[in-house]
């Protein structure tokens, strides 16, 4: 059976260290230990994630976040900055599906769609992991002939007690 392709936005990596949100932190740690480390999924990030991490003001936290990428089997998506990705991300912004200040989120979604990623994993409920935005994004994708279904989920929704 084909392994699912999962893309992490920056929030997923950040929540490994979210001591102010222990339930989300613990779910993220469990996901990394039980699913990422064991390579049950093909896990991807993009240069957008690296840029967001590099913008972290706290040097120690920035180092911790970069070490996650070095210490787990996480790959870079093949296509990260094509005209197609730029145009699709601008479409999400221009249609008001994502706010103008969420340009990085629009890029995360477009990168996943163009690379035919199965799941965009995020803790960003406001801009990504909510039913209204997911529906609108799916509609734009279908209207523009992007037929590979992209699920936008949180680690809670991907954890599996049965560990198949």
C-alpha positions as CSV (number, residue, x, y, z in Angstrom):
1,X,0.0,0.0,0.0
2,X,1.2,3.5,-0.9
3,X,2.4,5.6,2.1
4,X,0.6,8.9,2.6
5,X,2.6,12.0,1.7
6,X,2.3,14.6,4.5
7,X,3.5,18.2,4.4
8,X,4.2,20.0,7.7
9,X,3.7,23.7,8.0
10,X,5.9,25.4,10.6
11,X,3.3,25.2,13.4
12,X,3.7,21.4,13.6
13,X,7.4,21.7,14.3
14,X,6.9,24.6,16.6
15,X,4.5,22.7,18.8
16,X,7.1,20.1,19.7
17,X,8.2,22.8,22.1
18,X,4.9,24.4,23.0
19,X,5.1,24.2,26.8
20,X,2.2,26.6,27.1
21,X,-0.1,24.1,25.2
22,X,0.9,20.7,26.8
23,X,-1.9,18.7,25.2
24,X,-1.0,19.9,21.7
25,X,2.7,19.5,22.4
26,X,2.3,16.0,23.6
27,X,0.2,15.0,20.6
28,X,2.9,16.5,18.3
29,X,5.7,14.6,20.1
30,X,3.7,11.4,19.9
31,X,3.2,11.9,16.2
32,X,6.9,12.6,15.6
33,X,8.0,9.6,17.7
34,X,5.4,7.0,16.5
35,X,4.8,8.1,12.9
36,X,7.6,10.3,11.6
37,X,10.6,8.6,13.2
38,X,9.3,5.2,12.1
39,X,8.7,6.5,8.5
40,X,5.1,5.4,8.4
41,X,4.5,8.4,6.2
42,X,6.6,10.3,3.7
43,X,7.0,13.6,5.4
44,X,7.9,16.9,3.6
45,X,8.5,20.5,4.2
46,X,9.5,23.4,1.9
47,X,11.9,26.4,1.9
48,X,8.9,28.4,3.3
49,X,9.2,26.4,6.5
50,X,12.9,27.0,6.7
51,X,12.4,30.7,6.1
52,X,9.8,30.9,8.9
53,X,12.2,29.0,11.3
54,X,15.1,31.2,10.3
55,X,12.9,34.3,11.2
56,X,12.6,33.0,14.8
57,X,14.1,35.7,17.1
58,X,15.1,33.4,19.9
59,X,18.5,31.8,18.9
60,X,18.0,28.7,21.1
61,X,14.5,28.0,19.8
62,X,15.6,28.5,16.2
63,X,18.4,26.0,16.8
64,X,16.0,23.5,18.4
65,X,13.6,23.8,15.4
66,X,16.4,23.3,12.8
67,X,17.6,20.2,14.7
68,X,14.1,18.6,14.3
69,X,14.6,18.8,10.5
70,X,18.0,17.3,10.8
71,X,17.0,14.6,13.3
72,X,13.9,13.2,11.6
73,X,13.3,11.7,8.2
74,X,11.8,14.9,6.6
75,X,12.4,15.6,2.9
76,X,11.9,18.7,0.8
77,X,9.0,18.7,-1.7
78,X,10.2,18.6,-5.3
79,X,8.6,21.7,-6.5
80,X,8.7,24.7,-4.2
81,X,8.6,28.0,-6.1
82,X,7.3,27.5,-9.6
83,X,5.1,30.0,-11.5
84,X,2.3,27.5,-11.0
85,X,2.7,27.6,-7.2
86,X,2.9,31.4,-7.1
87,X,-0.2,31.8,-9.2
88,X,-2.2,29.3,-7.2
89,X,-1.2,30.9,-3.9
90,X,-2.1,34.4,-5.3
91,X,-5.5,32.9,-6.3
92,X,-6.2,31.9,-2.7
93,X,-5.3,35.4,-1.5
94,X,-7.1,37.3,-4.3
95,X,-10.3,35.3,-3.7
96,X,-10.1,36.2,0.0
97,X,-9.9,32.6,1.1
98,X,-6.8,33.4,3.1
99,X,-6.0,36.9,4.4
100,X,-3.3,38.9,2.7
101,X,-1.1,38.6,5.8
102,X,-1.2,34.8,5.4
103,X,0.9,34.6,2.3
104,X,3.0,31.8,3.7
105,X,-0.1,29.8,4.4
106,X,-1.2,30.3,0.8
107,X,2.2,29.0,-0.3
108,X,2.0,26.0,2.0
109,X,-1.4,25.0,0.4
110,X,-0.3,25.7,-3.1
111,X,2.9,23.7,-2.7
112,X,0.9,20.7,-1.4
113,X,-1.6,20.9,-4.2
114,X,1.0,21.2,-7.0
115,X,3.1,18.4,-5.5
116,X,0.0,16.2,-5.0
117,X,0.6,15.9,-1.2
118,X,-2.1,13.9,0.6
119,X,-2.2,15.9,3.9
120,X,-1.1,19.3,5.0
121,X,-0.6,18.9,8.7
122,X,-1.0,22.1,10.8
123,X,-2.0,23.4,14.2
124,X,-3.2,26.6,12.5
125,X,-7.0,26.5,13.1
126,X,-7.5,30.1,12.2
127,X,-6.2,30.1,8.6
128,X,-6.0,26.4,7.6
129,X,-7.5,23.7,9.7
130,X,-11.1,24.9,9.7
131,X,-14.0,23.6,7.7
132,X,-14.9,26.9,5.9
133,X,-11.4,27.6,4.6
134,X,-10.9,23.9,3.7
135,X,-14.1,23.9,1.7
136,X,-13.2,27.1,-0.2
137,X,-9.7,25.9,-0.9
138,X,-11.0,22.6,-2.2
139,X,-13.5,24.5,-4.5
140,X,-10.8,26.7,-6.0
141,X,-8.6,23.7,-6.5
142,X,-11.3,21.8,-8.3
143,X,-12.3,24.9,-10.4
144,X,-8.7,25.1,-11.6
145,X,-8.4,21.4,-12.4
146,X,-6.4,20.3,-9.4
147,X,-8.1,17.0,-8.7
148,X,-5.8,15.3,-6.2
149,X,-7.6,15.7,-2.9
150,X,-5.7,17.6,-0.2
151,X,-6.7,17.1,3.4
152,X,-5.8,19.8,5.9
153,X,-5.6,18.2,9.3
154,X,-4.1,18.5,12.7
155,X,-1.9,15.8,14.3
156,X,-4.9,14.8,16.5
157,X,-6.7,13.8,13.3
158,X,-3.8,11.7,12.0
159,X,-2.8,9.9,15.2
160,X,-4.0,6.3,15.2
161,X,-4.3,4.2,18.3
162,X,-4.1,0.9,16.4
163,X,-0.6,1.7,15.0
164,X,-1.2,-0.3,11.8
